Amino acid sequence: MILKNKNWIKLLLTLKGSVIYQVWQRVVVSMIFSAIITIIYETGLIEIDQPILSSLIPSVVLGLLLVFRTNTSYDRFWEGRKVIGGIIISCRSLSRQIWVNIPEKTPTDTEDKKAAILLLAGFFISTKLHLRNENVDGKLQSIISKNKYLELKEVNHIPLRIAKWIGDYFRQVYDLNYIDSIQLSTYNQILDSMVKDETACERILNTPIPLAYAIHLQHLLFFYCFALPFQLVGQLSWTTIPAVGIISFALLGIEAIGLEIENPFGYDPNDLPLDKMCDRLLFDIEELLTSDSRKEYLIDGELPTSN
């Protein structure tokens, strides 16, 4: 219980990942406006107390709009997490099947197989770069050949090109009779699933919330927050200022959260940790490639005979 209390207090005081930085200026503007209204009310110059304005924008309507906005954004965030997870699952499954099921008859076979498995990690890394509209980085360069690196610098859709190279490897080992047609079909189905999930990420990225809806919600929030002092000043007097600040912070914060998680592939604290996911997948694949020491080749390149 003590640990839970400490975590609760720490979370309460944490600013990183919150939307305070996005909304504090608008909250301050709302409080300044409410201070002006309160001063006018207290001086008695104008009868400015207007509780009737509470019916201008019904709070239930505004609440439903905010809930719909947040739920829609979270659906996009969660779907992004599912398709990213699908790519990781496919990469791990395919790397294991390649490493276990495809035989190695020469040292070149081993090098080609390792290169193909590393391309699976390269597919996920390139997906991250593609979603962030970035070029080939040093991490991707370190796991592919120089010729492939130079080729990737000239293409527009890097994940699709890497998927083609992986498919070419499957065709190569099939032509060498290392795998049968059933295995070839299975591997290509998993590869197609990876491309499908990558395309789903593009769909999420390139289909934002309709602009008209976002603008209309902004207008309603503006009118609601600036109508609050007129509704509250008659009952709360100077307390109207902090009350408006709290209400504005709550409403504007909910809207900002929806905007924050709408695109889950960026660098914001609330976005998916794609960099850590890439590092973890690459670590798992490299560990797979170094965990099996069953095959040792002779100097002349032939496999050792079993006794």
C-alpha positions in Angstrom: 0.0 0.0 0.0 2.8 2.4 0.8 4.4 1.7 -2.6 1.1 2.4 -4.3 0.8 5.7 -2.5 4.3 6.7 -3.5 3.6 5.8 -7.2 0.4 7.8 -7.0 2.2 10.8 -5.7 4.9 10.5 -8.3 2.4 10.2 -11.1 0.6 13.3 -9.7 3.7 15.4 -9.9 5.0 14.1 -13.2 4.9 16.6 -16.1 6.5 14.4 -18.8 3.8 12.8 -20.9 1.1 15.2 -19.6 -0.7 17.7 -21.8 0.0 20.7 -19.5 2.5 22.2 -21.9 -0.1 22.0 -24.7 -3.0 23.7 -22.9 -1.6 26.0 -20.2 -1.5 29.1 -22.4 -5.2 28.7 -23.3 -6.1 28.0 -19.7 -4.3 31.2 -18.6 -6.1 33.2 -21.3 -9.4 31.8 -20.0 -8.5 32.8 -16.4 -7.5 36.3 -17.5 -10.8 36.8 -19.3 -12.6 35.5 -16.2 -10.7 38.0 -14.1 -11.8 40.8 -16.3 -15.4 39.7 -16.1 -15.1 39.4 -12.3 -13.7 42.9 -12.0 -16.5 44.4 -14.1 -19.1 42.5 -12.0 -17.6 43.6 -8.7 -17.5 47.3 -9.7 -21.2 47.1 -10.6 -20.7 49.0 -13.8 -22.6 46.4 -15.9 -25.0 43.7 -15.0 -22.8 41.0 -16.4 -24.1 38.0 -14.5 -25.8 35.8 -17.1 -26.6 32.2 -15.9 -28.8 31.8 -18.9 -25.6 31.2 -21.0 -25.3 27.8 -19.5 -27.9 26.7 -22.1 -25.8 28.2 -24.9 -23.7 25.0 -25.3 -25.2 22.1 -23.2 -22.4 20.5 -21.2 -23.7 17.1 -22.1 -23.3 17.8 -25.8 -19.8 19.0 -25.4 -18.9 16.1 -23.1 -20.2 13.6 -25.7 -18.2 15.3 -28.4 -15.0 15.1 -26.3 -15.6 11.5 -25.4 -16.1 10.6 -29.1 -12.9 12.5 -30.0 -10.9 10.8 -27.4 -12.3 7.3 -28.1 -11.7 7.8 -31.8 -8.0 8.8 -31.2 -7.5 5.9 -28.8 -8.9 3.5 -31.3 -6.3 4.7 -33.7 -3.6 4.3 -31.1 -4.6 0.8 -30.1 -5.0 -0.3 -33.7 -1.5 1.1 -34.4 -0.2 -1.0 -31.4 -1.9 -4.1 -32.7 -0.5 -3.9 -36.3 3.0 -3.0 -35.0 2.8 -6.0 -32.7 1.7 -8.1 -35.7 4.9 -7.1 -37.6 7.0 -8.1 -34.6 5.2 -11.5 -34.2 5.7 -12.2 -37.9 9.3 -11.3 -37.8 10.0 -13.5 -34.8 8.0 -16.4 -36.3 9.6 -16.2 -39.7 13.2 -15.8 -38.3 12.7 -18.9 -36.2 11.4 -20.9 -39.1 14.1 -19.8 -41.4 16.8 -20.6 -38.9 15.5 -24.0 -38.0 14.0 -25.3 -41.2 16.2 -24.1 -44.0 19.3 -26.4 -44.4 22.8 -25.2 -44.9 25.1 -27.1 -47.2 27.8 -24.6 -47.7 29.2 -21.6 -45.7 27.5 -19.4 -48.3 24.1 -20.9 -47.4 24.7 -19.9 -43.8 25.7 -16.3 -44.7 22.7 -16.0 -46.9 20.4 -17.3 -44.3 21.8 -14.9 -41.6 21.4 -12.0 -44.0 17.8 -12.9 -44.7 17.0 -13.2 -41.0 18.6 -9.8 -40.4 16.5 -8.4 -43.2 13.4 -9.2 -41.0 14.7 -6.8 -38.4 15.5 -4.4 -41.2 11.9 -4.6 -42.3 10.7 -3.4 -38.9 13.3 -0.7 -38.6 12.5 0.5 -42.1 8.8 0.6 -41.3 9.6 2.9 -38.3 11.6 5.1 -40.6 9.0 5.1 -43.3 6.2 6.1 -40.9 8.4 9.0 -39.6 9.3 10.0 -43.1 13.0 9.5 -42.4 15.9 8.2 -44.5 18.0 5.1 -43.9 19.8 5.4 -40.6 23.0 3.8 -39.2 21.2 1.0 -37.5 19.6 -0.2 -40.7 22.9 0.3 -42.5 24.7 -1.9 -40.0 22.7 -5.0 -40.7 22.5 -5.0 -44.5 25.2 -5.2 -47.2 26.7 -2.1 -48.7 25.1 -2.7 -52.1 21.6 -3.0 -50.5 22.3 0.1 -48.4 23.1 2.1 -51.6 20.0 0.8 -53.3 17.7 1.7 -50.4 18.9 5.3 -50.5 17.3 5.5 -54.0 13.9 4.0 -53.3 10.8 5.6 -52.0 9.2 2.7 -50.1 12.0 1.0 -48.2 9.9 -1.7 -46.3 8.5 -2.9 -49.6 12.0 -3.3 -51.2 13.2 -5.2 -48.2 10.2 -7.5 -48.4 11.1 -8.1 -52.0 14.6 -9.2 -51.0 13.2 -11.6 -48.4 10.8 -13.0 -51.0 13.8 -13.4 -53.4 15.6 -15.4 -50.7 12.6 -17.8 -50.3 12.6 -18.3 -54.1 16.3 -18.9 -54.1 16.2 -21.7 -51.5 13.1 -23.2 -53.1 15.0 -23.4 -56.4 17.9 -25.1 -54.6 15.3 -27.7 -53.2 16.1 -26.6 -49.6 12.4 -26.1 -49.0 9.2 -27.5 -50.6 6.3 -25.7 -52.1 4.3 -25.9 -48.9 7.1 -24.2 -46.9 7.5 -21.6 -49.6 3.8 -20.8 -49.5 3.8 -20.6 -45.7 6.8 -18.2 -45.6 5.3 -16.0 -48.3 2.0 -15.9 -46.3 3.8 -14.6 -43.3 5.7 -12.1 -45.4 2.4 -10.9 -46.9 1.1 -10.5 -43.4 4.0 -8.2 -42.5 3.4 -6.1 -45.6 -0.3 -6.0 -44.8 0.4 -4.7 -41.2 2.8 -2.1 -42.5 0.2 -0.9 -44.9 -2.3 -0.7 -42.0 0.2 1.6 -40.3 0.2 3.8 -43.3 -3.6 3.9 -43.3 -3.6 5.1 -39.7 -0.9 7.7 -40.4 -2.5 9.1 -43.6 -6.1 9.1 -42.4 -6.4 11.7 -39.6 -9.6 12.9 -37.9 -11.6 14.9 -40.4 -10.6 18.6 -40.2 -14.1 19.9 -40.0 -14.8 17.9 -36.9 -11.6 19.1 -35.2 -12.4 22.7 -36.1 -16.0 22.5 -34.8 -14.9 21.0 -31.5 -12.3 23.8 -31.1 -15.1 26.4 -31.7 -17.3 24.8 -29.1 -14.6 24.6 -26.5 -13.8 28.3 -27.2 -17.3 29.5 -26.8 -17.9 27.3 -23.7 -14.8 28.4 -21.8 -15.4 32.1 -22.5 -19.1 31.8 -21.5 -18.2 30.2 -18.2 -17.4 33.5 -16.3 -20.7 35.0 -17.2 -22.4 31.9 -15.7 -20.4 31.6 -12.5 -19.5 35.2 -11.5 -22.8 35.9 -9.8 -22.4 32.9 -7.4 -18.6 32.6 -7.0 -17.4 36.1 -7.4 -13.5 36.1 -7.2 -13.6 32.3 -7.0 -14.7 32.3 -10.6 -11.1 32.8 -11.8 -9.7 29.5 -10.4 -13.0 27.7 -11.2 -12.8 28.7 -14.8 -9.1 27.6 -14.9 -9.9 24.2 -13.5 -12.8 23.6 -15.9 -10.9 24.9 -18.9 -7.9 22.7 -18.0 -10.2 19.6 -17.8 -11.9 20.2 -21.1 -8.9 21.4 -23.1 -6.8 18.6 -21.6 -9.2 16.0 -22.8 -9.1 17.5 -26.3 -5.3 17.7 -26.2 -5.0 14.0 -25.2 -7.0 13.0 -28.3 -4.7 15.1 -30.5 -1.6 13.7 -28.8 -2.4 10.0 -29.4 -4.0 10.4 -32.8 -0.7 9.6 -34.5 1.0 6.9 -32.4 4.2 6.6 -34.6 6.0 9.8 -33.6 8.4 10.9 -30.9 6.0 12.2 -28.3 6.1 10.6 -24.8 2.6 9.1 -25.4 3.5 7.6 -28.8 4.5 4.0 -29.2 8.1 3.3 -28.2 9.1 2.2 -31.7 12.9 2.7 -31.1 12.9 0.4 -28.1 10.8 -2.1 -30.0 13.3 -2.1 -32.9 16.2 -2.5 -30.5 14.4 -5.5 -28.8 13.6 -7.2 -32.0 17.1 -6.8 -33.3 18.5 -8.1 -30.1 16.3 -11.2 -30.2 17.2 -11.9 -33.8 20.9 -11.5 -33.1 20.6 -13.8 -30.1 18.9 -16.4 -32.3 21.7 -16.2 -34.8 24.4 -16.8 -32.1 22.6 -19.4 -30.0 23.0 -22.4 -32.4 26.5 -23.8 -32.7 25.4 -27.1 -34.1 26.9 -26.6 -37.6 30.7 -26.2 -37.9 32.3 -26.2 -41.3 35.7 -27.8 -42.2 38.4 -25.7 -43.9 37.4 -27.0 -47.3 33.8 -26.0 -46.8 32.3 -29.4 -46.4 30.0 -30.5 -43.6 31.5 -32.8 -41.0 30.2 -36.3 -41.1 28.3 -37.7 -38.1 29.7 -40.7 -36.3 
